[in-house]
């Protein structure tokens, strides 16, 4: 069930362990500003917040609604660790390892424009917004994990994301 070394998922955990609920959490605009070196991957509204949701499920990232086909950009410089569609429920997915040890994950993409082992710069296009996987509207699921593989609320790293 594990992907090969060049596209492995963090800590043996499968991305499918992360629930994908359809509840609307907020209608806050996502801005592309940064103070930590991380930047917003796409402009749009947060439709599902990080953490425990009203239905009792836990979202280990945030979901940002945006029109299908809008470019999705890397939040920081890094190396693509995975680019594919083998993570159940997440559709087309890209994972980037950053120099600080963090890993950013971009799910539900319509297209993937990078390959595993590629170096990407902050702000580089890695794919486009889509509705692949277990979602009913175009959106980006953004997840960031620390070097310890624990999920981090992207709003703590990206200034202005979600207002």
N, C-alpha and C positions, 0 to 999 in steps of 0.2 A: 504494500500500500504506500510505501515511501517512494518518493521520486529520487532519481539518481543524484549523486553528489552535486553536479552542476546545477541542479534545480531543486535542492532539498527544502522541505518545509522546516521551520524552526523547531528545534528540540523534539523531533519525532511527532509533534502534534499535527494532526490533520486540520486543515483550514475548515473542514466540514463540522468541526466541533463548535464553531462559532454560529450561534443562532442568527437566522435572517428573518426578522419579523417585519411586517408591513405597516406598523403603527407610525403615524405622523407625530414626531416628537416636538418639532419647533419649525418656525418659518423664518429663521434668522439668516440674513445674507452672509455668504462666505466671501471674505475679502482676501486679496492676494498680497498680504503684507507679512513681514517677518522681523523678529528681533533675535531669534536663536540661530539663525542661519537656515532654518527650515521655512519653506514658503508653501502657500496654498497650491494644490495641484489643479484646481479647477474653480471657477466662479459659479456660485449657485446657492441654494438654500439647504441648510441641514434639515433633513427629514427624519433622521433617526440619530439620537444622541448616543454618546458613549456611556456605558455602565448599565445599571439595572433599568429595564423598561417597564412600563405599566402592566404589561402582560406577564411579568415575572422573568422573562428571558434576559440574557445579558449580552450587550453588544460590546465587543472588544475593539471597536473603532467608531467611526461616524459615517453616516450615509449622506451624500450631497446630491441633490437633484440638479440635473443639468440636461440640456437638449442632447439627443443622440448625435454623435459625430463630433462634438466639441472636443478639442485637444485636451488630454490629461498630461500633466507635466510632473517630472520628478521633483519631490519636495526638497532634495538635497543631492549633492554629488554622491556617486556610489557605483557599485557593480551589480548588474542584474544577476540575481541568484536563481530566478525561476521566471519563465515566460511560457504560459500554456493554459490548458483548460481541464486539468485533471483533478482539481479540488472541487469535490461535489458541492453543488449549490452556489458556487462562486463564479461560474462561467469563465470567461477569459480573464486571466489573472497575471499580474506582474509583481515580483518581489525584488526589492533593491536593498543590498547591504551597504550601509554608510560607514565612513571612516571612524565614527564615534561608537561603532558596534551596534547601533540601532538598525532595525529592518523595517522598511515601509512596504505595505502591501496595498495594491490597487485592484479591486475586483469589479466584476460585471461589465468589463470593457467590451466595446463593439469590435475594435481592432486592437492588435498588439503590434507596435512598431519597433520593438527591440528584441534581441535574442539573448539567451543565457550567456553569461561571462562578458557581456558588453559593458564598457565604461559609459556612464551617463553623467551629464552635468546638471546641476540644479536648474530647473526651468526647461530642460529638454523634453520634447514631446516623446512619451513612451507608448501612447495609444490614444483611443478615443472613447468617450462616454458611450455606454450601451445599456442593454437590459438583459445581458446573458446571465444564466444561472437562475436562482430562485427569487427573482424580483419581477414586478409587473410594470415598472416605469423606468425610463432611463435614469441612471444614477451611478455614482462612484462610491464604493465602500472603501474608505481609507482606514488602514490600521497601521499603527506604529508600535513596535516592540523594542524594549531595551536590550542591552547586551545580555541581560539575564533571561531574555525571552518573555518577560512579563509585559502585558499590554500597557500602553501609555495613552492617556487621553490626548489626541492630536491637538486639541485646543490649548494644551499647556506648552506646546512647542511652536505653534504657528500663531503669531500675534494677529488678532483680528478675525480669525476663522470663526464663523458663527456669531460674530458681533461680540 
